[in-house]
């Protein structure tokens, strides 16, 4: 099978690693890829958001499957264009990708289909938002969210009215996130433990993947600003069988059914961000693609072949395949980031120690923000640079191995958390 993978981050590096191991694969290309993905795929110099160029290339090369990694091209309609060209694609239509493209849409979808989530209000006027946020009945802390795509940074947890009004004003004015913030959600703050829950879908059928735990803040102890994710592990230590059944019945089934009823058949992977509260699971958000860095721990744990699963999501027939099975081994991923992340970062710093890290048994180093310089060296090219993933007989063992590999890698200003999975290691 001839496959094109779209994207160039850590998520795509993990998918390339997994797809390259499929006995059904004949050719793997990646647009645009990175310095790590080039070990597994032929790199195609087309940006992931260049919908026209990707569609032309895919049609000319006659791929059997296109796997779309990032959300932005999906929201822009890449999957629709590819399907119109007769190319099977793992990724939802724009009509379904709006679940991530608009937080307002997703909350109204949840309300309409009675899917448990936080109470919310929608505003498109700064004065109206300020009146609500300053009202005596408004309780803090609360959450202010930009409606559109904001690279995982359009969320502010406000502890008082002044902070909330400032956040809403910056979003609604366009100063913070441009058009993505022209509408805002003001949400009830939920308390509990977050879980990343993934479901493969072929429009009508679905198959659950093992849940993961993500660490979003930059610093140890969940301190500092939010990021795209500084580490993760799988399986979750906090989602028991009874709660998982509630998630299936109260969230997954009505979501997949609701999308079908609304004429938005979902083909791809649905990433459901959950909060496990005292009152039960609540949906924080939907994403319409694999998570990053969750993919880096999910891919190595699958006990089987990713390619037929992704192809079945694109073409139908997921229900005819055996349910995905995962190894008993745990996996832990530690993200290594550039200095300054999640703000402005320097690029072009040579990375030392990659071969030594990959010599550690059970370790895979997934490149996220890397490139090659004129001398052929692997250098930093983004905020989150590497995802160092290790497997082991339990979370504690996998965690120890991951950090042993991390200690062998260095570059100027490198930063990483030292407590990934520490709360689950036993």
Kinemage of the C-alpha trace (Angstrom):
@kinemage 1
@onewidth
@group {chain A} dominant
@subgroup {mainchain}
@vectorlist {calphas} color= white
{ca unk a 1} P 0.000 0.000 0.000
{ca unk a 2} L 1.293 3.441 -0.967
{ca unk a 3} L 0.750 6.003 1.818
{ca unk a 4} L 1.200 9.755 2.180
{ca unk a 5} L 1.488 11.143 5.716
{ca unk a 6} L 0.742 14.860 6.094
{ca unk a 7} L 2.546 16.817 8.807
{ca unk a 8} L 5.975 17.331 10.278
{ca unk a 9} L 5.775 17.121 14.056
{ca unk a 10} L 6.164 14.576 16.819
{ca unk a 11} L 2.746 13.064 16.174
{ca unk a 12} L 3.669 12.410 12.536
{ca unk a 13} L 7.075 11.041 13.556
{ca unk a 14} L 5.344 8.424 15.714
{ca unk a 15} L 2.837 7.588 12.979
{ca unk a 16} L 5.655 7.233 10.441
{ca unk a 17} L 7.512 4.904 12.834
{ca unk a 18} L 4.377 2.770 13.206
{ca unk a 19} L 3.343 2.739 9.551
{ca unk a 20} L 6.873 1.847 8.427
{ca unk a 21} L 6.561 -1.411 10.386
{ca unk a 22} L 3.462 -2.564 8.503
{ca unk a 23} L 4.008 -5.559 6.191
{ca unk a 24} L 1.282 -4.062 3.970
{ca unk a 25} L 3.258 -0.884 3.296
{ca unk a 26} L 5.096 -0.542 -0.008
{ca unk a 27} L 5.827 3.206 -0.038
{ca unk a 28} L 5.662 5.880 2.662
{ca unk a 29} L 6.022 9.577 1.883
{ca unk a 30} L 5.602 12.506 4.259
{ca unk a 31} L 4.814 16.150 3.533
{ca unk a 32} L 6.781 17.972 4.792
{ca unk a 33} L 8.286 15.679 7.473
{ca unk a 34} L 11.371 16.465 9.565
{ca unk a 35} L 14.900 15.224 10.240
{ca unk a 36} L 13.644 12.175 12.137
{ca unk a 37} L 10.804 11.215 9.821
{ca unk a 38} L 13.260 10.989 6.908
{ca unk a 39} L 14.472 7.673 8.359
{ca unk a 40} L 11.077 6.131 7.657
{ca unk a 41} L 9.620 8.079 4.736
{ca unk a 42} L 10.537 9.969 1.594
{ca unk a 43} L 10.093 13.653 2.384
{ca unk a 44} L 7.928 15.745 0.063
{ca unk a 45} L 8.611 19.506 0.333
{ca unk a 46} L 4.991 20.633 0.694
{ca unk a 47} L 3.677 22.363 3.816
{ca unk a 48} L 0.931 20.578 5.716
{ca unk a 49} L -1.412 23.566 5.310
{ca unk a 50} L -0.966 23.850 1.533
{ca unk a 51} L -4.222 22.098 0.672
{ca unk a 52} L -3.988 22.734 -3.076
{ca unk a 53} L -0.437 21.425 -3.443
{ca unk a 54} L -1.057 18.349 -1.297
{ca unk a 55} L -4.179 17.488 -3.274
{ca unk a 56} L -2.326 17.840 -6.591
{ca unk a 57} L 0.597 15.742 -5.377
{ca unk a 58} L -1.635 13.009 -3.944
{ca unk a 59} L -3.625 12.761 -7.181
{ca unk a 60} L -0.508 12.662 -9.359
{ca unk a 61} L 1.242 10.072 -7.172
{ca unk a 62} L -1.933 7.949 -6.828
{ca unk a 63} L -1.652 7.105 -3.139
{ca unk a 64} L -3.773 4.313 -1.690
{ca unk a 65} L -4.191 6.245 1.558
{ca unk a 66} L -3.470 9.735 2.880
{ca unk a 67} L -3.108 10.098 6.663
{ca unk a 68} L -3.583 13.693 7.802
{ca unk a 69} L -1.858 14.507 11.086
{ca unk a 70} L -2.569 18.169 11.998
{ca unk a 71} L -5.945 19.809 12.558
{ca unk a 72} L -5.495 22.969 10.473
{ca unk a 73} L -5.618 21.320 7.005
{ca unk a 74} L -8.571 19.199 8.127
{ca unk a 75} L -10.532 22.274 9.206
{ca unk a 76} L -9.570 23.841 5.863
{ca unk a 77} L -11.137 20.923 3.966
{ca unk a 78} L -8.143 18.832 2.882
{ca unk a 79} L -9.988 15.557 3.460
{ca unk a 80} L -12.898 16.753 1.299
{ca unk a 81} L -10.565 17.677 -1.535
{ca unk a 82} L -8.792 14.316 -1.394
{ca unk a 83} L -12.024 12.330 -1.308
{ca unk a 84} L -13.345 14.333 -4.267
{ca unk a 85} L -10.207 13.207 -6.108
{ca unk a 86} L -10.984 9.585 -5.274
{ca unk a 87} L -8.231 9.169 -2.671
{ca unk a 88} L -9.005 7.398 0.626
{ca unk a 89} L -8.090 9.667 3.523
{ca unk a 90} L -7.716 9.145 7.263
{ca unk a 91} L -9.154 12.399 8.554
{ca unk a 92} L -12.587 13.997 8.869
{ca unk a 93} L -14.365 16.315 6.466
{ca unk a 94} L -14.444 20.035 7.214
{ca unk a 95} L -18.058 19.579 8.355
{ca unk a 96} L -16.891 17.118 11.026
{ca unk a 97} L -13.560 18.833 11.783
{ca unk a 98} L -15.502 21.859 13.003
{ca unk a 99} L -15.713 19.955 16.298
{ca unk a 100} L -12.174 21.227 16.842
{ca unk a 101} L -12.290 24.224 14.537
{ca unk a 102} L -14.966 25.933 16.619
{ca unk a 103} L -15.203 25.481 20.366
{ca unk a 104} L -18.577 27.211 20.284
{ca unk a 105} L -19.880 24.667 17.779
{ca unk a 106} L -18.563 21.772 19.855
{ca unk a 107} L -20.193 23.044 23.059
{ca unk a 108} L -23.507 23.610 21.304
{ca unk a 109} L -23.188 20.129 19.758
{ca unk a 110} L -22.683 18.650 23.236
{ca unk a 111} L -25.663 20.551 24.618
{ca unk a 112} L -27.857 19.435 21.721
{ca unk a 113} L -26.887 15.773 22.109
{ca unk a 114} L -26.858 15.816 25.914
{ca unk a 115} L -23.186 14.996 26.271
{ca unk a 116} L -21.890 15.939 29.740
{ca unk a 117} L -19.672 19.028 29.759
{ca unk a 118} L -19.090 22.233 31.704
{ca unk a 119} L -21.737 24.984 31.778
{ca unk a 120} L -20.888 27.773 29.330
{ca unk a 121} L -21.801 31.131 27.824
{ca unk a 122} L -20.848 32.509 24.401
{ca unk a 123} L -19.861 36.138 23.724
{ca unk a 124} L -18.896 38.103 20.633
{ca unk a 125} L -19.016 41.515 22.290
{ca unk a 126} L -16.396 42.652 24.794
{ca unk a 127} L -18.772 44.863 26.781
{ca unk a 128} L -21.331 42.087 27.190
{ca unk a 129} L -18.598 39.656 28.221
{ca unk a 130} L -17.251 42.157 30.774
{ca unk a 131} L -20.706 42.678 32.313
{ca unk a 132} L -21.102 38.938 32.790
{ca unk a 133} L -17.579 38.462 34.111
{ca unk a 134} L -17.983 41.276 36.657
{ca unk a 135} L -21.449 40.211 37.784
{ca unk a 136} L -21.715 39.261 41.490
{ca unk a 137} L -23.217 35.870 40.566
{ca unk a 138} L -20.246 34.860 38.370
{ca unk a 139} L -18.071 32.373 40.219
{ca unk a 140} L -14.289 32.072 39.982
{ca unk a 141} L -12.050 30.493 38.890
{ca unk a 142} L -13.500 30.092 35.406
{ca unk a 143} L -12.189 29.427 31.909
{ca unk a 144} L -12.061 31.817 28.945
{ca unk a 145} L -11.521 30.157 25.558
{ca unk a 146} L -11.026 31.488 22.045
{ca unk a 147} L -13.532 29.930 19.664
{ca unk a 148} L -11.160 29.002 16.836
{ca unk a 149} L -7.826 27.259 16.377
{ca unk a 150} L -5.111 28.862 18.496
{ca unk a 151} L -2.322 26.248 18.488
{ca unk a 152} L -3.387 24.950 21.909
{ca unk a 153} L -2.865 28.359 23.536
{ca unk a 154} L -6.350 29.906 23.376
{ca unk a 155} L -7.350 28.978 26.920
{ca unk a 156} L -7.040 31.177 30.019
{ca unk a 157} L -7.895 29.989 33.519
{ca unk a 158} L -8.975 33.211 35.231
{ca unk a 159} L -8.918 33.480 39.021
{ca unk a 160} L -10.792 36.789 39.210
{ca unk a 161} L -12.871 39.212 37.154
{ca unk a 162} L -9.952 41.455 36.198
{ca unk a 163} L -8.000 38.565 34.707
{ca unk a 164} L -11.066 37.211 32.901
{ca unk a 165} L -12.064 40.599 31.434
{ca unk a 166} L -8.514 41.186 30.167
{ca unk a 167} L -8.392 37.731 28.537
{ca unk a 168} L -11.801 38.140 26.895
{ca unk a 169} L -10.966 41.643 25.642
{ca unk a 170} L -7.655 40.534 24.129
{ca unk a 171} L -9.357 37.628 22.370
{ca unk a 172} L -12.412 39.517 21.115
{ca unk a 173} L -10.319 42.432 19.871
{ca unk a 174} L -8.220 40.065 17.770
{ca unk a 175} L -5.028 41.079 19.559
{ca unk a 176} L -4.424 37.657 21.073
{ca unk a 177} L -5.441 35.147 18.371
{ca unk a 178} L -6.747 37.120 15.402
{ca unk a 179} L -10.024 35.845 13.990
{ca unk a 180} L -9.806 32.709 16.167
{ca unk a 181} L -10.789 34.842 19.169
{ca unk a 182} L -13.656 36.853 17.653
{ca unk a 183} L -16.020 34.729 19.743
{ca unk a 184} L -15.206 33.469 23.209
{ca unk a 185} L -16.527 30.810 25.531
{ca unk a 186} L -16.796 31.482 29.237
{ca unk a 187} L -16.930 28.124 30.960
{ca unk a 188} L -17.410 26.701 34.397
{ca unk a 189} L -14.096 25.508 35.854
{ca unk a 190} L -14.189 21.741 36.335
{ca unk a 191} L -12.148 20.012 39.027
{ca unk a 192} L -10.721 16.528 38.757
{ca unk a 193} L -8.165 14.672 36.711
{ca unk a 194} L -7.797 15.053 32.956
{ca unk a 195} L -7.638 12.024 30.657
{ca unk a 196} L -6.982 11.835 26.902
{ca unk a 197} L -9.408 9.374 25.291
{ca unk a 198} L -9.095 8.282 21.639
{ca unk a 199} L -11.632 6.636 19.341
{ca unk a 200} L -11.088 5.463 15.759
{ca unk a 201} L -14.162 6.060 13.564
{ca unk a 202} L -15.259 5.040 10.069
{ca unk a 203} L -18.405 7.164 10.069
{ca unk a 204} L -20.725 4.781 11.882
{ca unk a 205} L -18.517 2.287 13.741
{ca unk a 206} L -15.867 3.097 16.306
{ca unk a 207} L -13.020 1.375 18.136
{ca unk a 208} L -11.490 2.622 21.369
{ca unk a 209} L -7.760 3.048 21.915
{ca unk a 210} L -6.052 2.961 25.290
{ca unk a 211} L -6.357 6.236 27.240
{ca unk a 212} L -3.373 8.463 28.033
{ca unk a 213} L -2.362 11.111 30.563
{ca unk a 214} L -0.922 14.382 29.292
{ca unk a 215} L 1.071 17.094 31.106
{ca unk a 216} L 0.352 20.489 29.591
{ca unk a 217} L 2.147 23.082 31.727
{ca unk a 218} L 5.764 23.939 31.081
{ca unk a 219} L 7.103 23.407 34.592
{ca unk a 220} L 7.322 20.660 37.179
{ca unk a 221} L 4.324 20.409 39.461
{ca unk a 222} L 2.073 21.742 36.694
{ca unk a 223} L 3.412 25.261 37.054
{ca unk a 224} L 3.794 27.937 34.413
{ca unk a 225} L 1.976 28.526 31.132
{ca unk a 226} L 0.163 25.916 29.106
{ca unk a 227} L 1.965 24.263 26.210
{ca unk a 228} L 1.059 21.792 23.505
{ca unk a 229} L 2.117 19.051 25.932
{ca unk a 230} L 5.353 18.355 27.813
{ca unk a 231} L 4.946 14.624 28.262
{ca unk a 232} L 2.503 11.779 28.531
{ca unk a 233} L 2.086 8.149 29.478
{ca unk a 234} L -0.199 5.241 28.638
{ca unk a 235} L -2.224 3.449 29.844
{ca unk a 236} L -3.950 5.886 32.184
{ca unk a 237} L -3.594 5.081 35.853
{ca unk a 238} L -6.871 6.839 36.682
{ca unk a 239} L -9.568 5.506 34.320
{ca unk a 240} L -11.057 2.343 35.815
{ca unk a 241} L -13.305 -0.099 33.948
{ca unk a 242} L -16.544 1.310 35.354
{ca unk a 243} L -15.655 4.889 34.453
{ca unk a 244} L -14.507 3.800 31.008
{ca unk a 245} L -17.908 2.223 30.435
{ca unk a 246} L -19.556 5.506 31.463
{ca unk a 247} L -17.363 7.367 28.976
{ca unk a 248} L -18.398 4.940 26.261
{ca unk a 249} L -22.122 5.193 27.038
{ca unk a 250} L -22.404 8.884 27.938
{ca unk a 251} L -19.795 10.414 25.620
{ca unk a 252} L -18.514 8.197 22.796
{ca unk a 253} L -21.787 6.663 21.603
{ca unk a 254} L -23.786 9.928 21.599
{ca unk a 255} L -20.908 11.784 19.940
{ca unk a 256} L -20.510 9.346 17.035
{ca unk a 257} L -24.277 8.964 16.699
{ca unk a 258} L -24.836 12.720 16.933
{ca unk a 259} L -22.323 13.450 14.192
{ca unk a 260} L -24.043 10.920 11.945
{ca unk a 261} L -27.483 12.355 12.713
{ca unk a 262} L -26.195 15.832 11.888
{ca unk a 263} L -24.853 14.659 8.524
{ca unk a 264} L -21.233 14.993 9.646
{ca unk a 265} L -19.950 11.409 9.373
{ca unk a 266} L -16.585 11.229 11.104
{ca unk a 267} L -13.696 9.337 9.465
{ca unk a 268} L -10.472 9.370 11.443
{ca unk a 269} L -9.572 9.593 15.090
{ca unk a 270} L -11.627 11.500 17.622
{ca unk a 271} L -9.586 12.777 20.564
{ca unk a 272} L -11.833 13.461 23.547
{ca unk a 273} L -10.336 15.509 26.363
{ca unk a 274} L -12.070 14.418 29.552
{ca unk a 275} L -12.197 15.664 33.109
{ca unk a 276} L -12.963 12.948 35.654
{ca unk a 277} L -15.024 14.892 38.192
{ca unk a 278} L -16.779 13.792 41.372
{ca unk a 279} L -20.026 13.832 39.385
{ca unk a 280} L -18.608 11.689 36.578
{ca unk a 281} L -16.727 12.227 33.306
{ca unk a 282} L -17.169 15.571 31.556
{ca unk a 283} L -15.941 16.552 28.080
{ca unk a 284} L -13.434 19.419 28.093
{ca unk a 285} L -12.934 19.519 24.333
{ca unk a 286} L -12.837 17.533 21.128
{ca unk a 287} L -9.856 17.286 18.813
{ca unk a 288} L -10.185 15.725 15.379
{ca unk a 289} L -6.698 14.212 15.116
{ca unk a 290} L -4.231 12.236 17.192
{ca unk a 291} L -2.797 14.088 20.162
{ca unk a 292} L 0.775 15.244 20.419
{ca unk a 293} L 2.536 13.850 22.459
{ca unk a 294} L -0.056 11.138 23.173
{ca unk a 295} L 0.573 9.522 19.784
{ca unk a 296} L 4.174 8.918 20.833
{ca unk a 297} L 3.013 6.498 23.555
{ca unk a 298} L -0.002 5.026 21.745
{ca unk a 299} L 1.802 3.950 18.577
{ca unk a 300} L 4.492 1.757 20.216
{ca unk a 301} L 1.935 0.063 22.479
{ca unk a 302} L -0.375 -1.261 19.755
{ca unk a 303} L -0.207 -5.036 19.565
{ca unk a 304} L -0.782 -5.188 15.833
{ca unk a 305} L -0.635 -3.206 12.607
{ca unk a 306} L -1.728 0.452 12.422
{ca unk a 307} L -2.123 0.551 8.647
{ca unk a 308} L -5.266 -1.606 8.246
{ca unk a 309} L -6.923 0.260 11.106
{ca unk a 310} L -6.315 3.658 9.534
{ca unk a 311} L -7.322 2.403 6.091
{ca unk a 312} L -10.579 0.972 7.488
{ca unk a 313} L -11.403 4.345 9.046
{ca unk a 314} L -10.944 5.934 5.634
{ca unk a 315} L -12.883 3.368 3.612
{ca unk a 316} L -15.342 1.727 6.015
{ca unk a 317} L -15.277 -1.737 7.496
{ca unk a 318} L -13.754 -0.879 10.857
{ca unk a 319} L -16.295 -3.138 12.546
{ca unk a 320} L -15.023 -6.099 10.499
{ca unk a 321} L -11.534 -5.798 12.005
{ca unk a 322} L -10.578 -7.156 15.419
{ca unk a 323} L -10.737 -4.522 18.145
{ca unk a 324} L -7.345 -2.854 18.657
{ca unk a 325} L -5.279 -4.569 21.321
{ca unk a 326} L -2.514 -2.956 23.319
{ca unk a 327} L 0.557 -4.487 24.901
{ca unk a 328} L 0.684 -4.878 28.646
{ca unk a 329} L 3.823 -2.731 28.650
{ca unk a 330} L 3.473 0.915 29.642
{ca unk a 331} L 4.966 3.796 27.670
{ca unk a 332} L 6.216 7.184 28.882
{ca unk a 333} L 7.142 10.136 26.662
{ca unk a 334} L 9.209 13.103 27.878
{ca unk a 335} L 9.186 16.181 25.646
{ca unk a 336} L 12.453 18.065 25.254
{ca unk a 337} L 11.844 21.697 24.293
{ca unk a 338} L 13.855 24.690 23.136
{ca unk a 339} L 14.712 27.570 25.446
{ca unk a 340} L 11.911 30.101 25.581
{ca unk a 341} L 9.122 27.640 24.786
{ca unk a 342} L 6.130 28.166 24.831
{ca unk a 343} L 7.138 31.665 23.754
{ca unk a 344} L 9.617 32.679 21.079
{ca unk a 345} L 12.427 30.158 20.641
{ca unk a 346} L 15.840 30.077 19.028
{ca unk a 347} L 16.343 27.670 16.121
{ca unk a 348} L 19.356 26.076 14.503
{ca unk a 349} L 21.090 24.736 17.621
{ca unk a 350} L 22.883 21.408 16.995
{ca unk a 351} L 21.472 18.477 18.965
{ca unk a 352} L 24.009 16.178 20.613
{ca unk a 353} L 23.583 12.620 21.856
{ca unk a 354} L 20.780 11.268 19.668
{ca unk a 355} L 22.531 7.967 18.807
{ca unk a 356} L 23.443 7.408 22.463
{ca unk a 357} L 19.837 7.953 23.552
{ca unk a 358} L 18.485 5.581 20.941
{ca unk a 359} L 20.959 2.924 22.080
{ca unk a 360} L 18.983 2.635 25.332
{ca unk a 361} L 16.857 -0.508 25.112
{ca unk a 362} L 13.144 0.213 24.727
{ca unk a 363} L 13.644 3.838 23.639
{ca unk a 364} L 12.390 5.608 20.516
{ca unk a 365} L 13.226 9.270 19.956
{ca unk a 366} L 10.467 10.956 17.939
{ca unk a 367} L 11.481 14.212 16.265
{ca unk a 368} L 9.034 17.097 16.545
{ca unk a 369} L 10.834 20.340 15.730
{ca unk a 370} L 14.043 19.324 13.944
{ca unk a 371} L 15.781 19.965 10.636
{ca unk a 372} L 19.204 19.480 9.043
{ca unk a 373} L 21.612 22.358 8.634
{ca unk a 374} L 24.037 22.949 5.762
{ca unk a 375} L 26.527 20.573 7.414
{ca unk a 376} L 23.962 17.785 7.662
{ca unk a 377} L 23.637 18.090 11.439
{ca unk a 378} L 20.282 17.623 13.187
{ca unk a 379} L 19.337 21.012 14.662
{ca unk a 380} L 16.427 22.522 16.535
{ca unk a 381} L 13.635 23.920 14.351
{ca unk a 382} L 10.704 24.483 16.708
{ca unk a 383} L 9.486 24.803 20.279
{ca unk a 384} L 8.944 21.176 21.156
{ca unk a 385} L 11.976 19.504 19.630
{ca unk a 386} L 11.962 15.823 20.629
{ca unk a 387} L 9.653 13.298 22.276
{ca unk a 388} L 11.743 10.678 24.057
{ca unk a 389} L 9.557 7.594 24.490
{ca unk a 390} L 10.334 4.426 26.431
{ca unk a 391} L 8.371 1.259 27.051
{ca unk a 392} L 8.681 -0.969 30.086
{ca unk a 393} L 6.860 -3.517 32.254
{ca unk a 394} L 5.195 -0.696 34.198
{ca unk a 395} L 5.009 3.066 34.337
{ca unk a 396} L 7.879 3.353 36.827
{ca unk a 397} L 10.204 1.269 34.665
{ca unk a 398} L 9.247 3.070 31.455
{ca unk a 399} L 9.690 6.424 33.171
{ca unk a 400} L 13.169 5.549 34.432
{ca unk a 401} L 14.238 4.394 30.974
{ca unk a 402} L 12.873 7.509 29.279
{ca unk a 403} L 14.765 9.817 31.619
{ca unk a 404} L 17.943 7.775 31.185
{ca unk a 405} L 17.718 8.455 27.455
{ca unk a 406} L 16.857 12.123 28.012
{ca unk a 407} L 20.039 12.541 30.051
{ca unk a 408} L 22.105 11.598 26.974
{ca unk a 409} L 20.689 14.367 24.750
{ca unk a 410} L 21.650 18.025 24.923
{ca unk a 411} L 21.617 21.361 23.114
{ca unk a 412} L 21.915 24.962 24.163
{ca unk a 413} L 19.039 25.993 26.425
{ca unk a 414} L 17.220 22.641 26.296
{ca unk a 415} L 14.388 22.310 28.832
{ca unk a 416} L 12.160 19.461 29.968
{ca unk a 417} L 10.015 18.501 32.927
{ca unk a 418} L 11.484 16.075 35.439
{ca unk a 419} L 8.153 14.814 36.834
{ca unk a 420} L 6.377 13.233 33.855
{ca unk a 421} L 4.413 10.195 35.102
{ca unk a 422} L 5.848 10.591 38.623
{ca unk a 423} L 2.336 10.727 40.088
{ca unk a 424} L 1.502 7.358 38.498
{ca unk a 425} L 4.776 5.490 39.010
{ca unk a 426} L 4.365 2.726 41.532
